[in-house]
Amino acid sequence: MRHLPVSRRALLGGGVALGTAALLAGCGTETAPAGARLLRPGDPGYDAAVSSFNLNQIPRPGTVVQARTADDVRTAVGDAAARRAPVGVLATGHQPSSPIGEDAVLITTRAMRGVTINAGRRVARVEAGALWGHTLTAALQQQLVPLHGSTGTVGVVGYTLGGGLSPLLGRVHGYAADHVLAIDVVGADGELRTVTASSDPELFFGLRGGKSNFGIVTAMEFGLFPVPPLYGGAIMFDGADGARVLHTYREWVRTVPETMSSSVALLRLPDLPQVPEPLRGKLVANVRIAFTGPASEAAALIAPLRAAATPLRDQVAQMPWSGYAAIHSDPTSPTPAYERTALLRDLSEDAVDALLAAAGPDAPAPVTAVEIRHLGGALARPPQAESAVSHRDAAFTLFIAGVGGPEQAGSLKEAAAGIVRAMQPWSTGGMYVNFMNTDDTSPESVRQAYRPEVYGRLLALKKRVDPDNMFRLNHNIVD
Ligand SMILES: Cc1cc2nc3c(=O)[nH]c(=O)nc-3n(C[C@H](O)[C@H](O)[C@H](O)COP(=O)(O)OP(=O)(O)OC[C@H]3O[C@@H](n4cnc5c(N)ncnc54)[C@H](O)[C@@H]3O)c2cc1C
């Protein structure tokens, strides 16, 4: 086994370039043009390398490998295996899970952002660190769209390995993971393989839904779709009208076609100058719409929602696809947040009442956002190549985010847990793995992300491809 040749002197000089040639020669060099950079705590660049979108759990690994190529990832995993060190992966830090501490090797993929679009095949190939923002831009240049999420700052690979729930096209085409064609992954044995439905069906099954439990993905190929028309945006209602809006929404959502994607969120907007009046400092009920059917049908379909109460702001209109991020207006810069989630089988009258009691205008809950996202359509249908993405029978996701730092952790976590408890009677008992966070890392919670038979298969796969559980710094599949 090779060890990364890291001298303290070289590290203090700003990091070591780990080209394969340099490794084999047994000496790192700061001037090598290519190769991963290796950093330790205290090194210049270490803090930037481990910086994360969620500021509440910053990794503090003993070793950071800033990978530039698949070969860098292979070398880093091989070295960690020799030292029996756990291996984590960081693209953006949108989804912290198990703490990443001194004993760990953290592979960062931010220098691996290549995106190639094959317009003829309608296929994208992205490197491990590609973000949805620039992947979408590249696809749109060819009049194609991927099954991206609500914001461009999320990593394509992490999102897709957890399922990938597009709030624009999921109900039409299913999960992003359903359209993956090939995955390049470095396994616990340090080997780089291209995994497809025919090369290793069980590993292909597990990777799509199992996140980083089976290796570090270096690149991925997936299908793209012609760009449909988009009629979308957000309608903001005063929180005081929350009951009328949510009850209208739960009835309306049963009637809509698969081309209508939507969510409703109770948002506590901060009392800050950057929030325009009349929204500043308010609790609002925010309905998000993405309709990808004929524009001529859009206004009539949305009319019942618009009539639920007098909107504070209504920005739903025909829009270019590139403007999609305005539908959800997710934060675009790093934020401290605590998150919880559940899957709901139904949004009945009682369920809405329970949600309003726990998170509505009269509830003391200090959480920032409580979102109900409509599932169904193609998300409920089995994919062509089966995958570990489970709970396709769920009708809605529940997602709760409390923005605040460690000093507010107690109250935010307690409030979020209270909302999850209040919605328990309508829960499927499952969870959507991409929405799970630091408080859902226990073995019991991780089991909830998968159907029991899927979890059994994932456990067997884990024993086959990662028997020492090297890839455990995640929502970990364990016995
Ligand atoms: C504001 C916001 C909006 C979101 N919107 C959506 C949405 O619309 N739909 C949806 O489905 N999800 C959404 N998510 C959840 C998102 O999909 C997950 O947080 C996802 O894990 C982010 O991946 P990342 O690589 O950006 O994050 P990171 O925190 O860097 O990675 C998270 C995990 O992904 C896995 N991973 C990342 N890269 C690799 C790799 N190269 N190899 C193996 N495993 C890897 C690892 O398990 C890693 O721990 C959203 C999250 C946020 C915070």
The ligand as an SDF file (V2000), in Angstrom:
LIG
                    3D

 53 58  0  0  0  0  0  0  0  0999 V2000
  -31.2940   24.7420    0.2300 C   0  0  0  0  0  0  0  0  0  0  0  0
  -31.4170   23.2660   -0.1040 C   0  0  0  0  0  0  0  0  0  0  0  0
  -32.2550   22.8680   -1.1420 C   0  0  0  0  0  0  0  0  0  0  0  0
  -32.3950   21.5180   -1.4710 C   0  0  0  0  0  0  0  0  0  0  0  0
  -33.2580   21.1310   -2.4560 N   0  0  0  0  0  0  0  0  0  0  0  0
  -33.4240   19.8160   -2.7370 C   0  0  0  0  0  0  0  0  0  0  0  0
  -34.3680   19.3770   -3.7020 C   0  0  0  0  0  0  0  0  0  0  0  0
  -35.0800   20.1800   -4.3190 O   0  0  0  0  0  0  0  0  0  0  0  0
  -34.5040   18.0400   -3.9210 N   0  0  0  0  0  0  0  0  0  0  0  0
  -33.7310   17.1140   -3.2600 C   0  0  0  0  0  0  0  0  0  0  0  0
  -33.8570   15.9180   -3.5170 O   0  0  0  0  0  0  0  0  0  0  0  0
  -32.8290   17.5150   -2.3370 N   0  0  0  0  0  0  0  0  0  0  0  0
  -32.6680   18.8250   -2.0550 C   0  0  0  0  0  0  0  0  0  0  0  0
  -31.7870   19.2020   -1.0800 N   0  0  0  0  0  0  0  0  0  0  0  0
  -31.0330   18.1690   -0.3760 C   0  0  0  0  0  0  0  0  0  0  0  0
  -29.7580   17.8130   -1.1550 C   0  0  0  0  0  0  0  0  0  0  0  0
  -30.0900   16.9960   -2.2540 O   0  0  0  0  0  0  0  0  0  0  0  0
  -28.8170   17.0500   -0.2270 C   0  0  0  0  0  0  0  0  0  0  0  0
  -28.4470   17.9140    0.8070 O   0  0  0  0  0  0  0  0  0  0  0  0
  -27.5910   16.5390   -0.9800 C   0  0  0  0  0  0  0  0  0  0  0  0
  -26.9520   15.5560   -0.2170 O   0  0  0  0  0  0  0  0  0  0  0  0
  -26.6130   17.6590   -1.2460 C   0  0  0  0  0  0  0  0  0  0  0  0
  -25.4730   17.1430   -1.8470 O   0  0  0  0  0  0  0  0  0  0  0  0
  -24.1230   18.0050   -1.8240 P   0  0  0  0  0  0  0  0  0  0  0  0
  -23.0880   17.1960   -2.4850 O   0  0  0  0  0  0  0  0  0  0  0  0
  -24.4500   19.3490   -2.3330 O   0  0  0  0  0  0  0  0  0  0  0  0
  -23.8450   18.1530   -0.2640 O   0  0  0  0  0  0  0  0  0  0  0  0
  -22.6670   17.6120    0.6470 P   0  0  0  0  0  0  0  0  0  0  0  0
  -23.0370   18.0190    2.0370 O   0  0  0  0  0  0  0  0  0  0  0  0
  -21.3360   18.0340    0.1480 O   0  0  0  0  0  0  0  0  0  0  0  0
  -22.7860   16.0410    0.5150 O   0  0  0  0  0  0  0  0  0  0  0  0
  -23.8220   15.3800    1.2080 C   0  0  0  0  0  0  0  0  0  0  0  0
  -23.6550   13.8960    1.0760 C   0  0  0  0  0  0  0  0  0  0  0  0
  -23.8510   13.5040   -0.2860 O   0  0  0  0  0  0  0  0  0  0  0  0
  -23.0410   12.3740   -0.5640 C   0  0  0  0  0  0  0  0  0  0  0  0
  -22.0680   12.7190   -1.6140 N   0  0  0  0  0  0  0  0  0  0  0  0
  -21.7270   13.9430   -2.0850 C   0  0  0  0  0  0  0  0  0  0  0  0
  -20.7780   13.8090   -3.0450 N   0  0  0  0  0  0  0  0  0  0  0  0
  -20.5220   12.4850   -3.1590 C   0  0  0  0  0  0  0  0  0  0  0  0
  -19.6440   11.7150   -3.9580 C   0  0  0  0  0  0  0  0  0  0  0  0
  -18.8070   12.2750   -4.8570 N   0  0  0  0  0  0  0  0  0  0  0  0
  -19.6330   10.3650   -3.8110 N   0  0  0  0  0  0  0  0  0  0  0  0
  -20.4580    9.7630   -2.9170 C   0  0  0  0  0  0  0  0  0  0  0  0
  -21.3110   10.4520   -2.1310 N   0  0  0  0  0  0  0  0  0  0  0  0
  -21.3460   11.7940   -2.2590 C   0  0  0  0  0  0  0  0  0  0  0  0
  -22.3070   12.0190    0.6970 C   0  0  0  0  0  0  0  0  0  0  0  0
  -23.0720   11.0740    1.4180 O   0  0  0  0  0  0  0  0  0  0  0  0
  -22.2850   13.3450    1.4290 C   0  0  0  0  0  0  0  0  0  0  0  0
  -22.1300   13.1800    2.8360 O   0  0  0  0  0  0  0  0  0  0  0  0
  -31.6520   20.5470   -0.7340 C   0  0  0  0  0  0  0  0  0  0  0  0
  -30.8160   20.9440    0.3100 C   0  0  0  0  0  0  0  0  0  0  0  0
  -30.7130   22.2880    0.6410 C   0  0  0  0  0  0  0  0  0  0  0  0
  -29.8480   22.6780    1.8190 C   0  0  0  0  0  0  0  0  0  0  0  0
  1  2  1  0
  2  3  1  0
  2 52  2  0
  3  4  2  0
  4  5  1  0
  4 50  1  0
  5  6  2  0
  6  7  1  0
  6 13  1  0
  7  8  2  0
  7  9  1  0
  9 10  1  0
 10 11  2  0
 10 12  1  0
 12 13  2  0
 13 14  1  0
 14 15  1  0
 14 50  1  0
 15 16  1  0
 16 17  1  0
 16 18  1  0
 18 19  1  0
 18 20  1  0
 20 21  1  0
 20 22  1  0
 22 23  1  0
 23 24  1  0
 24 25  2  0
 24 26  1  0
 24 27  1  0
 27 28  1  0
 28 29  2  0
 28 30  1  0
 28 31  1  0
 31 32  1  0
 32 33  1  0
 33 34  1  0
 33 48  1  0
 34 35  1  0
 35 36  1  0
 35 46  1  0
 36 37  1  0
 36 45  1  0
 37 38  2  0
 38 39  1  0
 39 40  1  0
 39 45  2  0
 40 41  1  0
 40 42  2  0
 42 43  1  0
 43 44  2  0
 44 45  1  0
 46 47  1  0
 46 48  1  0
 48 49  1  0
 50 51  2  0
 51 52  1  0
 52 53  1  0
M  END
$$$$
